[in-house]
Amino acid sequence: MEEKVGRGVPSSGIFALLLVLLLVSHCCSGVRGVASSGVREEDKVLQLPGQSFNVSFAHYSGYITVNEESGRALFYWFFEAAEDPPSKPLVLWLNGGPGCSSVAYGLAEEVGPFHINPDGKSLYLNSYSWNQAANIIFLDSPVGVGYSYSNNSKDIQSNGDERTAKDSLEFLKNWFKEFPDYSGRDFYLAGESYAGHYIPQLSQAIVRSQKLTEGSSINLKGFMVGNALTDDFRDRLGIFQFMWASGLISDQTFKLLNLFCDFQSFVHISPQCNRVLDLADEEIGNIDPYSIFTPSCTQSGSFSRDKLRKRLHSFGRMGEKYDPCTEQHSTVYFNLPEVHTALHVHPAATQSKWETCSDLVGEYWKDSQRSILPIYHELIAHGLRIWMFSGDNDAVIPVTSTRYNINAMKLQTVTPWHAWYDDGQVGGWTQVYKGLSFVTVRGAGHEVPRHKPKLALVLFRAFLSDSPMPTLSEVADS
């Protein structure tokens, strides 16, 4: 047993974990579904434990059944916009993993209105919450993540990309029945990390479903994904280059990694590659790979550390994180019985300890597409608004990987690469292509809104309005 570093990354083995996250990403009652009278009011959250302030917006939490036969039910937490909700669009936020909770990360650490204090029992308001610009749903998906559960225990061992997209689509169809006043509202998807699979796949499912049924309740306009897992080969290719360019590994180790780690054959890792990975671990040291220039959490914690060979068929955690110990605060808070009561958590979801990420979900993941790029081509042709963004201090899915992926799409440039600004300072860089916009966020890690919340809100508002990122002259004029 060893101490946690960052998001549960061991003090050594960081580089091995990074490779596993990407190498193996191809692996192979009391619940309601349709709304009845009063269901929406039953889900309304009146007061949260540790909430010492009032809010102007309504919020709701509960379950939507996505499979009646097995009793598969997904947990959601929905926040109306802080001002004039009827005039604002609707956004669904998804975190990745696979197996990580959107409530744990997206809501409690990043873009949600409520964040958790270090005592694990009290809350404070997030000044840069995204519900300032939109109505927003946080969904724990797939089943087995966060408070989501199934009456059939085998369901948790049968998750994968395909079923996750189907269940998320079913969730949306039934959610709009419970909240009919949002039906037909401009709708967007947003998220990060392994949501680089979830979000394009769900977008594709929505588009195809709407074509088949001629439905209009899910008025999907576009999506945005950050530091997103996209294409196995290019994602891996970018990691080693980022590590070397950032000064985390030596020239010699970089050469050996490229020599012995065959990225075209990633089912089996050679003994030579394993030895080089161990060498890279030693060089990298005790850092948080999700945010390489910020401190790691030093609070005590323990976990079982397995060697790389034992993790070849698990995804590990591509979960997200900066206090730097907020993950521990969330674990305390969301295990409190009074929180379960306030959020209408089903008893079946409290039989085991609530975790930010479920190792079991990742361990039994059934299917994962090697590349999402073909879906991008389909959705760009459909005319969706698509933005990709990247924190430039993330070593897990680095900016180099995302740029390789975008270059592979061979899109026509509309607006060349240039800096964007906030308060007179460079916020990052951006390039606009025909069908896709790319934005980097300077100084941010894997969880962009966590490390740079103000810049992330600027980015979000620009995405929703389909406006260019602000230039220096625009900042000066304002």
C-alpha positions as CSV (number, residue, x, y, z in Angstrom):
1,M,0.0,0.0,0.0
2,E,1.4,3.4,-0.9
3,E,0.4,7.0,-0.7
4,K,-1.7,8.6,-3.4
5,V,-0.2,11.2,-5.7
6,G,-2.5,13.4,-7.6
7,R,-5.6,11.5,-8.7
8,G,-4.6,8.2,-7.2
9,V,-1.4,7.9,-9.3
10,P,1.4,6.1,-7.5
11,S,4.7,8.0,-6.7
12,S,6.2,5.7,-9.4
13,G,4.5,4.0,-12.3
14,I,3.1,7.3,-13.6
15,F,4.4,6.8,-17.0
16,A,3.1,3.2,-17.1
17,L,-0.3,4.4,-16.1
18,L,-0.4,7.0,-18.8
19,L,0.5,4.4,-21.4
20,V,-2.2,2.0,-20.0
21,L,-4.8,4.6,-20.1
22,L,-4.3,4.9,-23.9
23,L,-2.9,1.6,-24.9
24,V,-5.8,-0.4,-23.6
25,S,-8.6,1.9,-24.6
26,H,-9.7,-0.4,-27.4
27,C,-10.2,-3.5,-25.2
28,C,-12.2,-5.3,-26.1
29,S,-37.8,-0.9,-8.4
30,G,-38.7,2.5,-6.9
31,V,-37.3,3.8,-10.2
32,R,-39.1,5.7,-12.9
33,G,-38.5,6.2,-16.6
34,V,-41.3,8.3,-17.9
35,A,-42.5,11.2,-15.8
36,S,-45.7,11.0,-13.9
37,S,-47.6,13.8,-12.1
38,G,-45.4,15.5,-9.5
39,V,-42.2,13.6,-10.4
40,R,-40.3,16.8,-11.2
41,E,-41.2,18.4,-7.9
42,E,-40.2,15.2,-6.1
43,D,-36.7,15.5,-7.6
44,K,-36.3,19.1,-6.5
45,V,-33.4,19.7,-4.1
46,L,-34.5,22.0,-1.3
47,Q,-31.4,22.3,0.8
48,L,-28.0,20.6,0.8
49,P,-26.0,19.7,3.9
50,G,-23.3,22.2,4.5
51,Q,-25.1,24.9,2.4
52,S,-24.9,28.1,4.4
53,F,-26.1,30.4,1.6
54,N,-29.2,30.8,-0.6
55,V,-29.3,30.5,-4.4
56,S,-31.5,32.0,-7.0
57,F,-31.8,29.0,-9.2
58,A,-33.7,25.7,-8.8
59,H,-32.0,22.4,-9.0
60,Y,-33.1,18.8,-9.2
61,S,-31.6,15.3,-8.7
62,G,-32.8,11.8,-9.1
63,Y,-33.0,8.9,-11.5
64,I,-34.1,8.1,-15.0
65,T,-34.6,4.5,-15.9
66,V,-32.9,3.5,-19.1
67,N,-33.7,-0.2,-19.1
68,E,-36.9,-1.4,-17.4
69,E,-36.1,-5.1,-17.6
70,S,-32.9,-4.9,-15.6
71,G,-33.8,-1.8,-13.6
72,R,-30.8,0.1,-15.0
73,A,-31.1,3.7,-13.7
74,L,-28.8,6.7,-14.3
75,F,-28.4,9.5,-11.7
76,Y,-28.6,13.1,-12.8
77,W,-28.3,16.5,-11.1
78,F,-29.8,19.3,-13.0
79,F,-29.2,23.0,-12.4
80,E,-31.3,25.7,-14.0
81,A,-29.5,28.8,-15.2
82,A,-28.8,31.4,-12.5
83,E,-30.8,34.0,-14.5
84,D,-33.6,33.7,-16.9
85,P,-33.5,29.9,-17.5
86,P,-36.1,30.0,-20.3
87,S,-33.8,32.1,-22.5
88,K,-30.7,29.9,-21.9
89,P,-29.7,26.7,-23.8
90,L,-29.5,23.3,-22.2
91,V,-26.1,21.5,-21.8
92,L,-25.3,17.9,-20.7
93,W,-21.9,17.5,-19.0
94,L,-20.1,14.1,-19.1
95,N,-16.9,13.0,-17.4
96,G,-14.8,10.1,-18.6
97,G,-12.9,7.2,-17.1
98,P,-14.6,5.1,-18.2
99,G,-16.1,4.9,-14.7
100,C,-15.7,8.4,-13.4
101,S,-18.5,10.5,-12.0
102,S,-19.7,13.7,-13.6
103,V,-21.0,14.7,-10.1
104,A,-17.5,14.1,-8.6
105,Y,-15.5,16.0,-11.2
106,G,-17.5,18.2,-13.5
107,L,-19.9,19.4,-10.9
108,A,-18.0,19.4,-7.6
109,E,-14.5,20.4,-8.9
110,E,-15.1,22.2,-12.2
111,V,-18.2,23.8,-13.7
112,G,-20.9,23.2,-11.1
113,P,-22.3,25.9,-8.8
114,F,-21.4,24.0,-5.6
115,H,-17.9,23.1,-4.6
116,I,-16.8,21.3,-1.4
117,N,-14.6,22.8,1.3
118,P,-11.6,20.9,2.7
119,D,-13.7,19.7,5.7
120,G,-15.7,17.5,3.4
121,K,-18.9,18.7,5.0
122,S,-19.6,22.2,3.8
123,L,-20.0,23.9,0.5
124,Y,-19.1,27.2,-1.2
125,L,-20.4,28.8,-4.4
126,N,-18.3,28.6,-7.6
127,S,-17.9,32.1,-9.0
128,Y,-17.4,30.7,-12.5
129,S,-20.1,28.1,-12.6
130,W,-21.3,27.4,-16.1
131,N,-25.0,27.7,-15.0
132,Q,-24.3,31.4,-15.4
133,A,-24.6,30.8,-19.1
134,A,-26.8,27.7,-19.5
135,N,-29.1,25.2,-17.9
136,I,-26.8,22.2,-17.2
137,I,-27.3,18.5,-16.4
138,F,-24.6,16.4,-14.8
139,L,-25.0,12.7,-15.6
140,D,-23.4,9.8,-13.9
141,S,-22.9,7.4,-16.8
142,P,-22.8,4.5,-17.4
143,V,-24.5,2.3,-14.7
144,G,-22.1,1.6,-11.8
145,V,-20.7,5.2,-11.8
146,G,-21.4,7.4,-8.9
147,Y,-25.0,7.0,-7.7
148,S,-26.2,5.2,-10.9
149,Y,-27.2,1.6,-10.3
150,S,-28.9,-1.5,-11.7
151,N,-31.1,-4.2,-10.1
152,N,-29.0,-6.6,-12.1
153,S,-25.5,-6.8,-10.7
154,K,-24.1,-8.2,-13.9
155,D,-25.0,-4.9,-15.7
156,I,-21.9,-3.3,-14.2
157,Q,-19.8,-5.9,-15.9
158,S,-21.3,-5.3,-19.3
159,N,-20.6,-1.7,-19.9
160,G,-18.9,-0.4,-23.1
161,D,-19.0,2.4,-25.6
162,E,-21.9,1.1,-27.5
163,R,-24.3,0.5,-24.6
164,T,-23.2,3.7,-22.9
165,A,-24.3,5.7,-26.0
166,K,-27.6,3.9,-26.2
167,D,-28.4,4.3,-22.4
168,S,-27.4,8.0,-22.6
169,L,-29.8,8.5,-25.5
170,E,-32.6,6.7,-23.6
171,F,-31.8,8.9,-20.6
172,L,-32.3,12.0,-22.7
173,K,-35.5,10.9,-24.2
174,N,-37.0,10.1,-20.8
175,W,-35.5,13.2,-19.2
176,F,-37.3,15.4,-21.6
177,K,-40.6,13.7,-20.7
178,E,-40.0,14.7,-17.1
179,F,-38.9,18.2,-18.1
180,P,-41.1,18.9,-21.2
181,D,-40.5,22.7,-21.1
182,Y,-36.9,22.0,-22.2
183,S,-38.0,19.9,-25.1
184,G,-36.8,21.5,-28.4
185,R,-34.5,23.8,-26.5
186,D,-31.1,24.5,-28.1
187,F,-29.1,21.5,-26.7
188,Y,-25.3,21.0,-26.4
189,L,-23.0,18.3,-25.0
190,A,-19.7,19.1,-23.1
191,G,-17.1,17.1,-21.3
192,E,-13.6,15.9,-21.2
193,S,-11.2,13.0,-21.2
194,Y,-12.9,9.7,-22.1
195,A,-15.9,11.7,-22.8
196,G,-14.0,12.2,-26.0
197,H,-15.6,8.9,-26.8
198,Y,-18.9,9.4,-25.0
199,I,-19.8,12.8,-26.5
200,P,-19.2,12.2,-30.3
201,Q,-20.8,8.7,-29.9
202,L,-23.9,10.1,-28.2
203,S,-24.1,13.0,-30.7
204,Q,-24.0,10.4,-33.5
205,A,-26.8,8.4,-31.8
206,I,-29.0,11.5,-31.4
207,V,-28.5,12.6,-35.0
208,R,-29.3,9.1,-36.3
209,S,-32.3,8.7,-34.0
210,Q,-33.8,12.0,-35.0
211,K,-33.4,11.1,-38.6
212,L,-35.2,7.8,-38.1
213,T,-38.0,9.1,-35.9
214,E,-38.2,12.7,-37.3
215,G,-38.2,13.7,-33.6
216,S,-37.4,17.2,-32.4
217,S,-37.3,17.0,-28.6
218,I,-33.5,16.7,-28.6
219,N,-32.5,19.8,-30.6
220,L,-28.8,19.0,-30.7
221,K,-26.8,22.0,-32.0
222,G,-23.2,20.9,-31.2
223,F,-20.7,19.7,-28.7
224,M,-17.3,20.6,-27.1
225,V,-14.7,18.2,-25.7
226,G,-11.6,19.0,-23.7
227,N,-8.3,17.0,-23.6
228,A,-10.3,14.3,-25.2
229,L,-9.3,10.7,-25.9
230,T,-9.9,10.5,-29.7
231,D,-7.6,8.1,-31.6
232,D,-5.5,5.5,-30.0
233,F,-2.4,5.8,-32.2
234,R,-2.3,9.6,-32.3
235,D,-3.1,10.0,-28.7
236,R,-0.2,7.8,-27.7
237,L,2.1,9.4,-30.3
238,G,1.5,12.8,-28.7
239,I,2.3,11.6,-25.1
240,F,5.9,10.7,-25.6
241,Q,6.6,13.9,-27.6
242,F,4.9,16.1,-24.9
243,M,6.8,14.4,-22.1
244,W,10.1,15.0,-23.9
245,A,9.3,18.5,-25.0
246,S,8.3,19.4,-21.4
247,G,11.5,18.1,-20.0
248,L,10.0,15.2,-18.1
249,I,12.1,12.5,-19.7
250,S,15.6,12.3,-21.1
251,D,16.6,12.3,-24.8
252,Q,17.8,8.7,-24.4
253,T,14.6,7.5,-22.8
254,F,12.6,9.3,-25.5
255,K,14.6,7.4,-28.2
256,L,14.2,4.1,-26.4
257,L,10.4,4.5,-26.0
258,N,10.0,5.1,-29.7
259,L,12.3,2.2,-30.5
260,F,10.9,-0.5,-28.2
261,C,7.2,0.5,-27.7
262,D,5.4,-0.6,-30.8
263,F,2.3,1.5,-31.0
264,Q,0.9,-0.4,-34.0
265,S,0.7,-3.5,-31.8
266,F,-0.7,-2.5,-28.4
267,V,-2.2,-5.8,-27.2
268,H,1.1,-7.0,-25.9
269,I,3.8,-4.8,-24.5
270,S,7.3,-6.2,-25.0
271,P,9.7,-6.8,-22.0
272,Q,12.0,-4.2,-23.6
273,C,9.2,-1.6,-23.6
274,N,8.3,-2.5,-20.0
275,R,11.9,-1.8,-18.9
276,V,12.0,1.6,-20.7
277,L,8.6,2.5,-19.1
278,D,10.1,1.8,-15.7
279,L,13.1,4.0,-16.5
280,A,10.7,6.8,-17.6
281,D,8.8,6.4,-14.3
282,E,12.0,7.1,-12.4
283,E,12.8,10.2,-14.5
284,I,9.4,11.7,-14.2
285,G,9.3,11.5,-10.5
286,N,6.4,12.3,-8.1
287,I,4.2,14.7,-10.1
288,D,0.6,14.9,-11.1
289,P,0.5,14.0,-14.8
290,Y,-2.9,15.6,-15.1
291,S,-1.3,18.9,-14.3
292,I,2.4,18.7,-14.5
293,F,3.3,22.2,-13.1
294,T,1.0,22.3,-10.1
295,P,1.5,20.7,-6.7
296,S,0.3,17.1,-6.0
297,C,-2.0,16.3,-3.1
298,T,0.0,15.2,-0.1
299,Q,-2.9,14.1,2.0
300,S,-2.5,10.6,3.2
301,G,-4.3,7.9,1.3
302,S,-3.7,4.3,0.2
303,F,-4.3,2.1,-2.7
304,S,-3.2,-1.1,-4.2
305,R,-0.5,-0.7,-6.8
306,D,-0.4,-3.2,-9.6
307,K,2.4,-3.6,-12.1
308,L,1.7,-2.5,-15.7
309,R,1.4,-6.1,-16.8
310,K,-1.6,-6.7,-14.5
311,R,-3.3,-3.6,-15.7
312,L,-3.2,-4.4,-19.4
313,H,-6.9,-5.1,-19.6
314,S,-8.2,-2.2,-17.5
315,F,-8.6,1.5,-18.4
316,G,-7.3,2.9,-15.1
317,R,-8.6,6.3,-14.3
318,M,-8.8,9.1,-16.8
319,G,-10.7,10.9,-14.2
320,E,-10.1,14.5,-13.6
321,K,-8.9,17.1,-10.8
322,Y,-7.2,21.0,-8.4
323,D,-7.1,22.1,-4.5
324,P,-5.1,19.6,-5.2
325,C,-7.0,17.4,-2.8
326,T,-10.6,18.0,-3.8
327,E,-11.2,14.4,-4.7
328,Q,-10.8,13.5,-1.1
329,H,-13.3,16.2,-0.1
330,S,-15.8,14.8,-2.5
331,T,-15.4,11.3,-1.2
332,V,-16.2,12.4,2.3
333,Y,-19.2,14.6,1.3
334,F,-21.0,12.2,-1.2
335,N,-20.8,9.4,1.4
336,L,-22.7,11.3,4.0
337,P,-26.2,9.8,4.7
338,E,-27.7,13.3,4.9
339,V,-26.4,14.1,1.4
340,H,-28.0,10.9,0.1
341,T,-31.3,12.0,1.5
342,A,-31.1,15.5,0.1
343,L,-30.2,14.2,-3.4
344,H,-32.9,11.5,-3.4
345,V,-30.2,8.7,-3.8
346,H,-31.8,5.3,-4.1
347,P,-30.9,2.8,-1.3
348,A,-29.4,0.4,-3.9
349,A,-26.7,3.0,-4.7
350,T,-25.6,3.3,-1.1
351,Q,-24.8,-0.4,-0.5
352,S,-21.2,0.2,-1.2
353,K,-18.9,3.2,-0.7
354,W,-19.4,6.1,-3.2
355,E,-16.2,6.6,-5.2
356,T,-15.1,9.3,-7.6
357,C,-14.2,6.6,-10.2
358,S,-15.3,3.0,-10.3
359,D,-12.4,0.6,-10.9
360,L,-15.0,-2.2,-11.6
361,V,-16.6,-0.3,-14.5
362,G,-13.2,0.2,-16.1
363,E,-12.0,-3.3,-15.5
364,Y,-15.0,-4.9,-17.3
365,W,-15.3,-2.4,-20.1
366,K,-16.4,-4.4,-23.2
367,D,-15.8,-2.2,-26.2
368,S,-14.0,0.9,-27.2
369,Q,-13.5,2.3,-30.6
370,R,-9.9,2.7,-31.7
371,S,-10.7,6.0,-33.4
372,I,-13.5,8.5,-33.1
373,L,-12.3,10.4,-36.2
374,P,-14.8,8.8,-38.6
375,I,-17.6,10.0,-36.3
376,Y,-16.2,13.6,-36.5
377,H,-16.3,13.5,-40.3
378,E,-20.0,12.4,-40.1
379,L,-21.0,15.0,-37.6
380,I,-19.1,17.8,-39.3
381,A,-21.0,16.9,-42.5
382,H,-24.2,17.1,-40.5
383,G,-23.4,20.7,-39.6
384,L,-23.0,20.4,-35.8
385,R,-21.0,23.1,-34.0
386,I,-17.9,21.2,-32.8
387,W,-15.2,22.7,-30.6
388,M,-12.1,20.9,-29.1
389,F,-10.1,22.5,-26.3
390,S,-7.0,21.5,-24.6
391,G,-5.3,22.5,-21.3
392,D,-1.6,22.7,-22.3
393,N,-0.2,21.3,-19.0
394,D,-1.9,17.9,-19.3
395,A,0.5,14.9,-19.9
396,V,-2.3,12.3,-20.0
397,I,-4.0,13.5,-23.2
398,P,-1.7,16.4,-24.1
399,V,-2.2,19.2,-26.6
400,T,0.2,17.4,-28.9
401,S,-2.2,14.4,-29.2
402,T,-5.2,16.6,-29.9
403,R,-3.3,18.5,-32.6
404,Y,-2.3,15.2,-34.3
405,N,-6.0,14.2,-34.3
406,I,-7.2,17.5,-35.8
407,N,-4.5,17.4,-38.4
408,A,-5.6,13.9,-39.4
409,M,-9.1,15.3,-40.3
410,K,-7.5,17.4,-43.0
411,L,-9.9,20.3,-42.5
412,Q,-9.6,23.6,-44.4
413,T,-8.4,26.5,-42.2
414,V,-10.8,29.4,-41.9
415,T,-8.9,31.5,-39.3
416,P,-5.1,30.8,-38.8
417,W,-3.5,30.1,-35.5
418,H,-3.4,33.1,-33.1
419,A,-3.5,34.1,-29.5
420,W,-6.7,34.8,-27.6
421,Y,-6.9,37.1,-24.6
422,D,-8.7,37.8,-21.3
423,D,-8.0,40.8,-19.2
424,G,-5.2,41.8,-21.5
425,Q,-3.3,38.5,-21.0
426,V,-2.9,35.6,-23.4
427,G,-5.5,33.0,-22.4
428,G,-4.3,30.5,-25.0
429,W,-4.2,29.9,-28.7
430,T,-6.9,29.1,-31.3
431,Q,-7.4,28.0,-34.9
432,V,-10.7,27.8,-36.7
433,Y,-11.3,25.2,-39.3
434,K,-14.2,24.5,-41.6
435,G,-16.5,22.5,-39.3
436,L,-14.4,22.6,-36.1
437,S,-12.8,25.1,-33.8
438,F,-9.7,24.4,-31.6
439,V,-8.8,26.3,-28.5
440,T,-5.9,25.8,-26.1
441,V,-6.1,27.2,-22.5
442,R,-2.8,28.4,-21.2
443,G,-1.6,27.0,-17.9
444,A,-4.5,24.5,-17.6
445,G,-4.2,20.8,-16.9
446,H,-6.5,17.9,-17.8
447,E,-9.4,19.6,-16.1
448,V,-9.4,23.0,-17.8
449,P,-12.2,24.6,-15.7
450,R,-10.6,23.4,-12.5
451,H,-7.2,25.0,-13.2
452,K,-8.4,28.0,-15.1
453,P,-12.1,28.6,-14.2
454,K,-12.4,32.1,-15.5
455,L,-10.8,31.3,-18.9
456,A,-13.0,28.2,-19.1
457,L,-16.1,30.3,-18.7
458,V,-14.9,32.7,-21.4
459,L,-14.4,29.6,-23.6
460,F,-17.9,28.2,-22.8
461,R,-19.6,31.5,-23.5
462,A,-17.8,31.8,-26.9
463,F,-18.8,28.3,-27.8
464,L,-22.5,28.8,-26.9
465,S,-22.7,32.0,-28.9
466,D,-20.5,30.6,-31.7
467,S,-18.2,33.6,-31.4
468,P,-14.5,33.7,-32.0
469,M,-12.3,33.7,-28.9
470,P,-11.6,37.4,-27.9
471,T,-8.6,39.2,-29.4
472,L,-6.4,41.8,-27.7
473,S,-8.2,44.6,-29.4
474,E,-11.6,43.3,-28.3
475,V,-10.4,43.0,-24.7
476,A,-9.1,46.6,-24.8
477,D,-12.3,47.9,-26.3
478,S,-14.4,46.2,-23.5
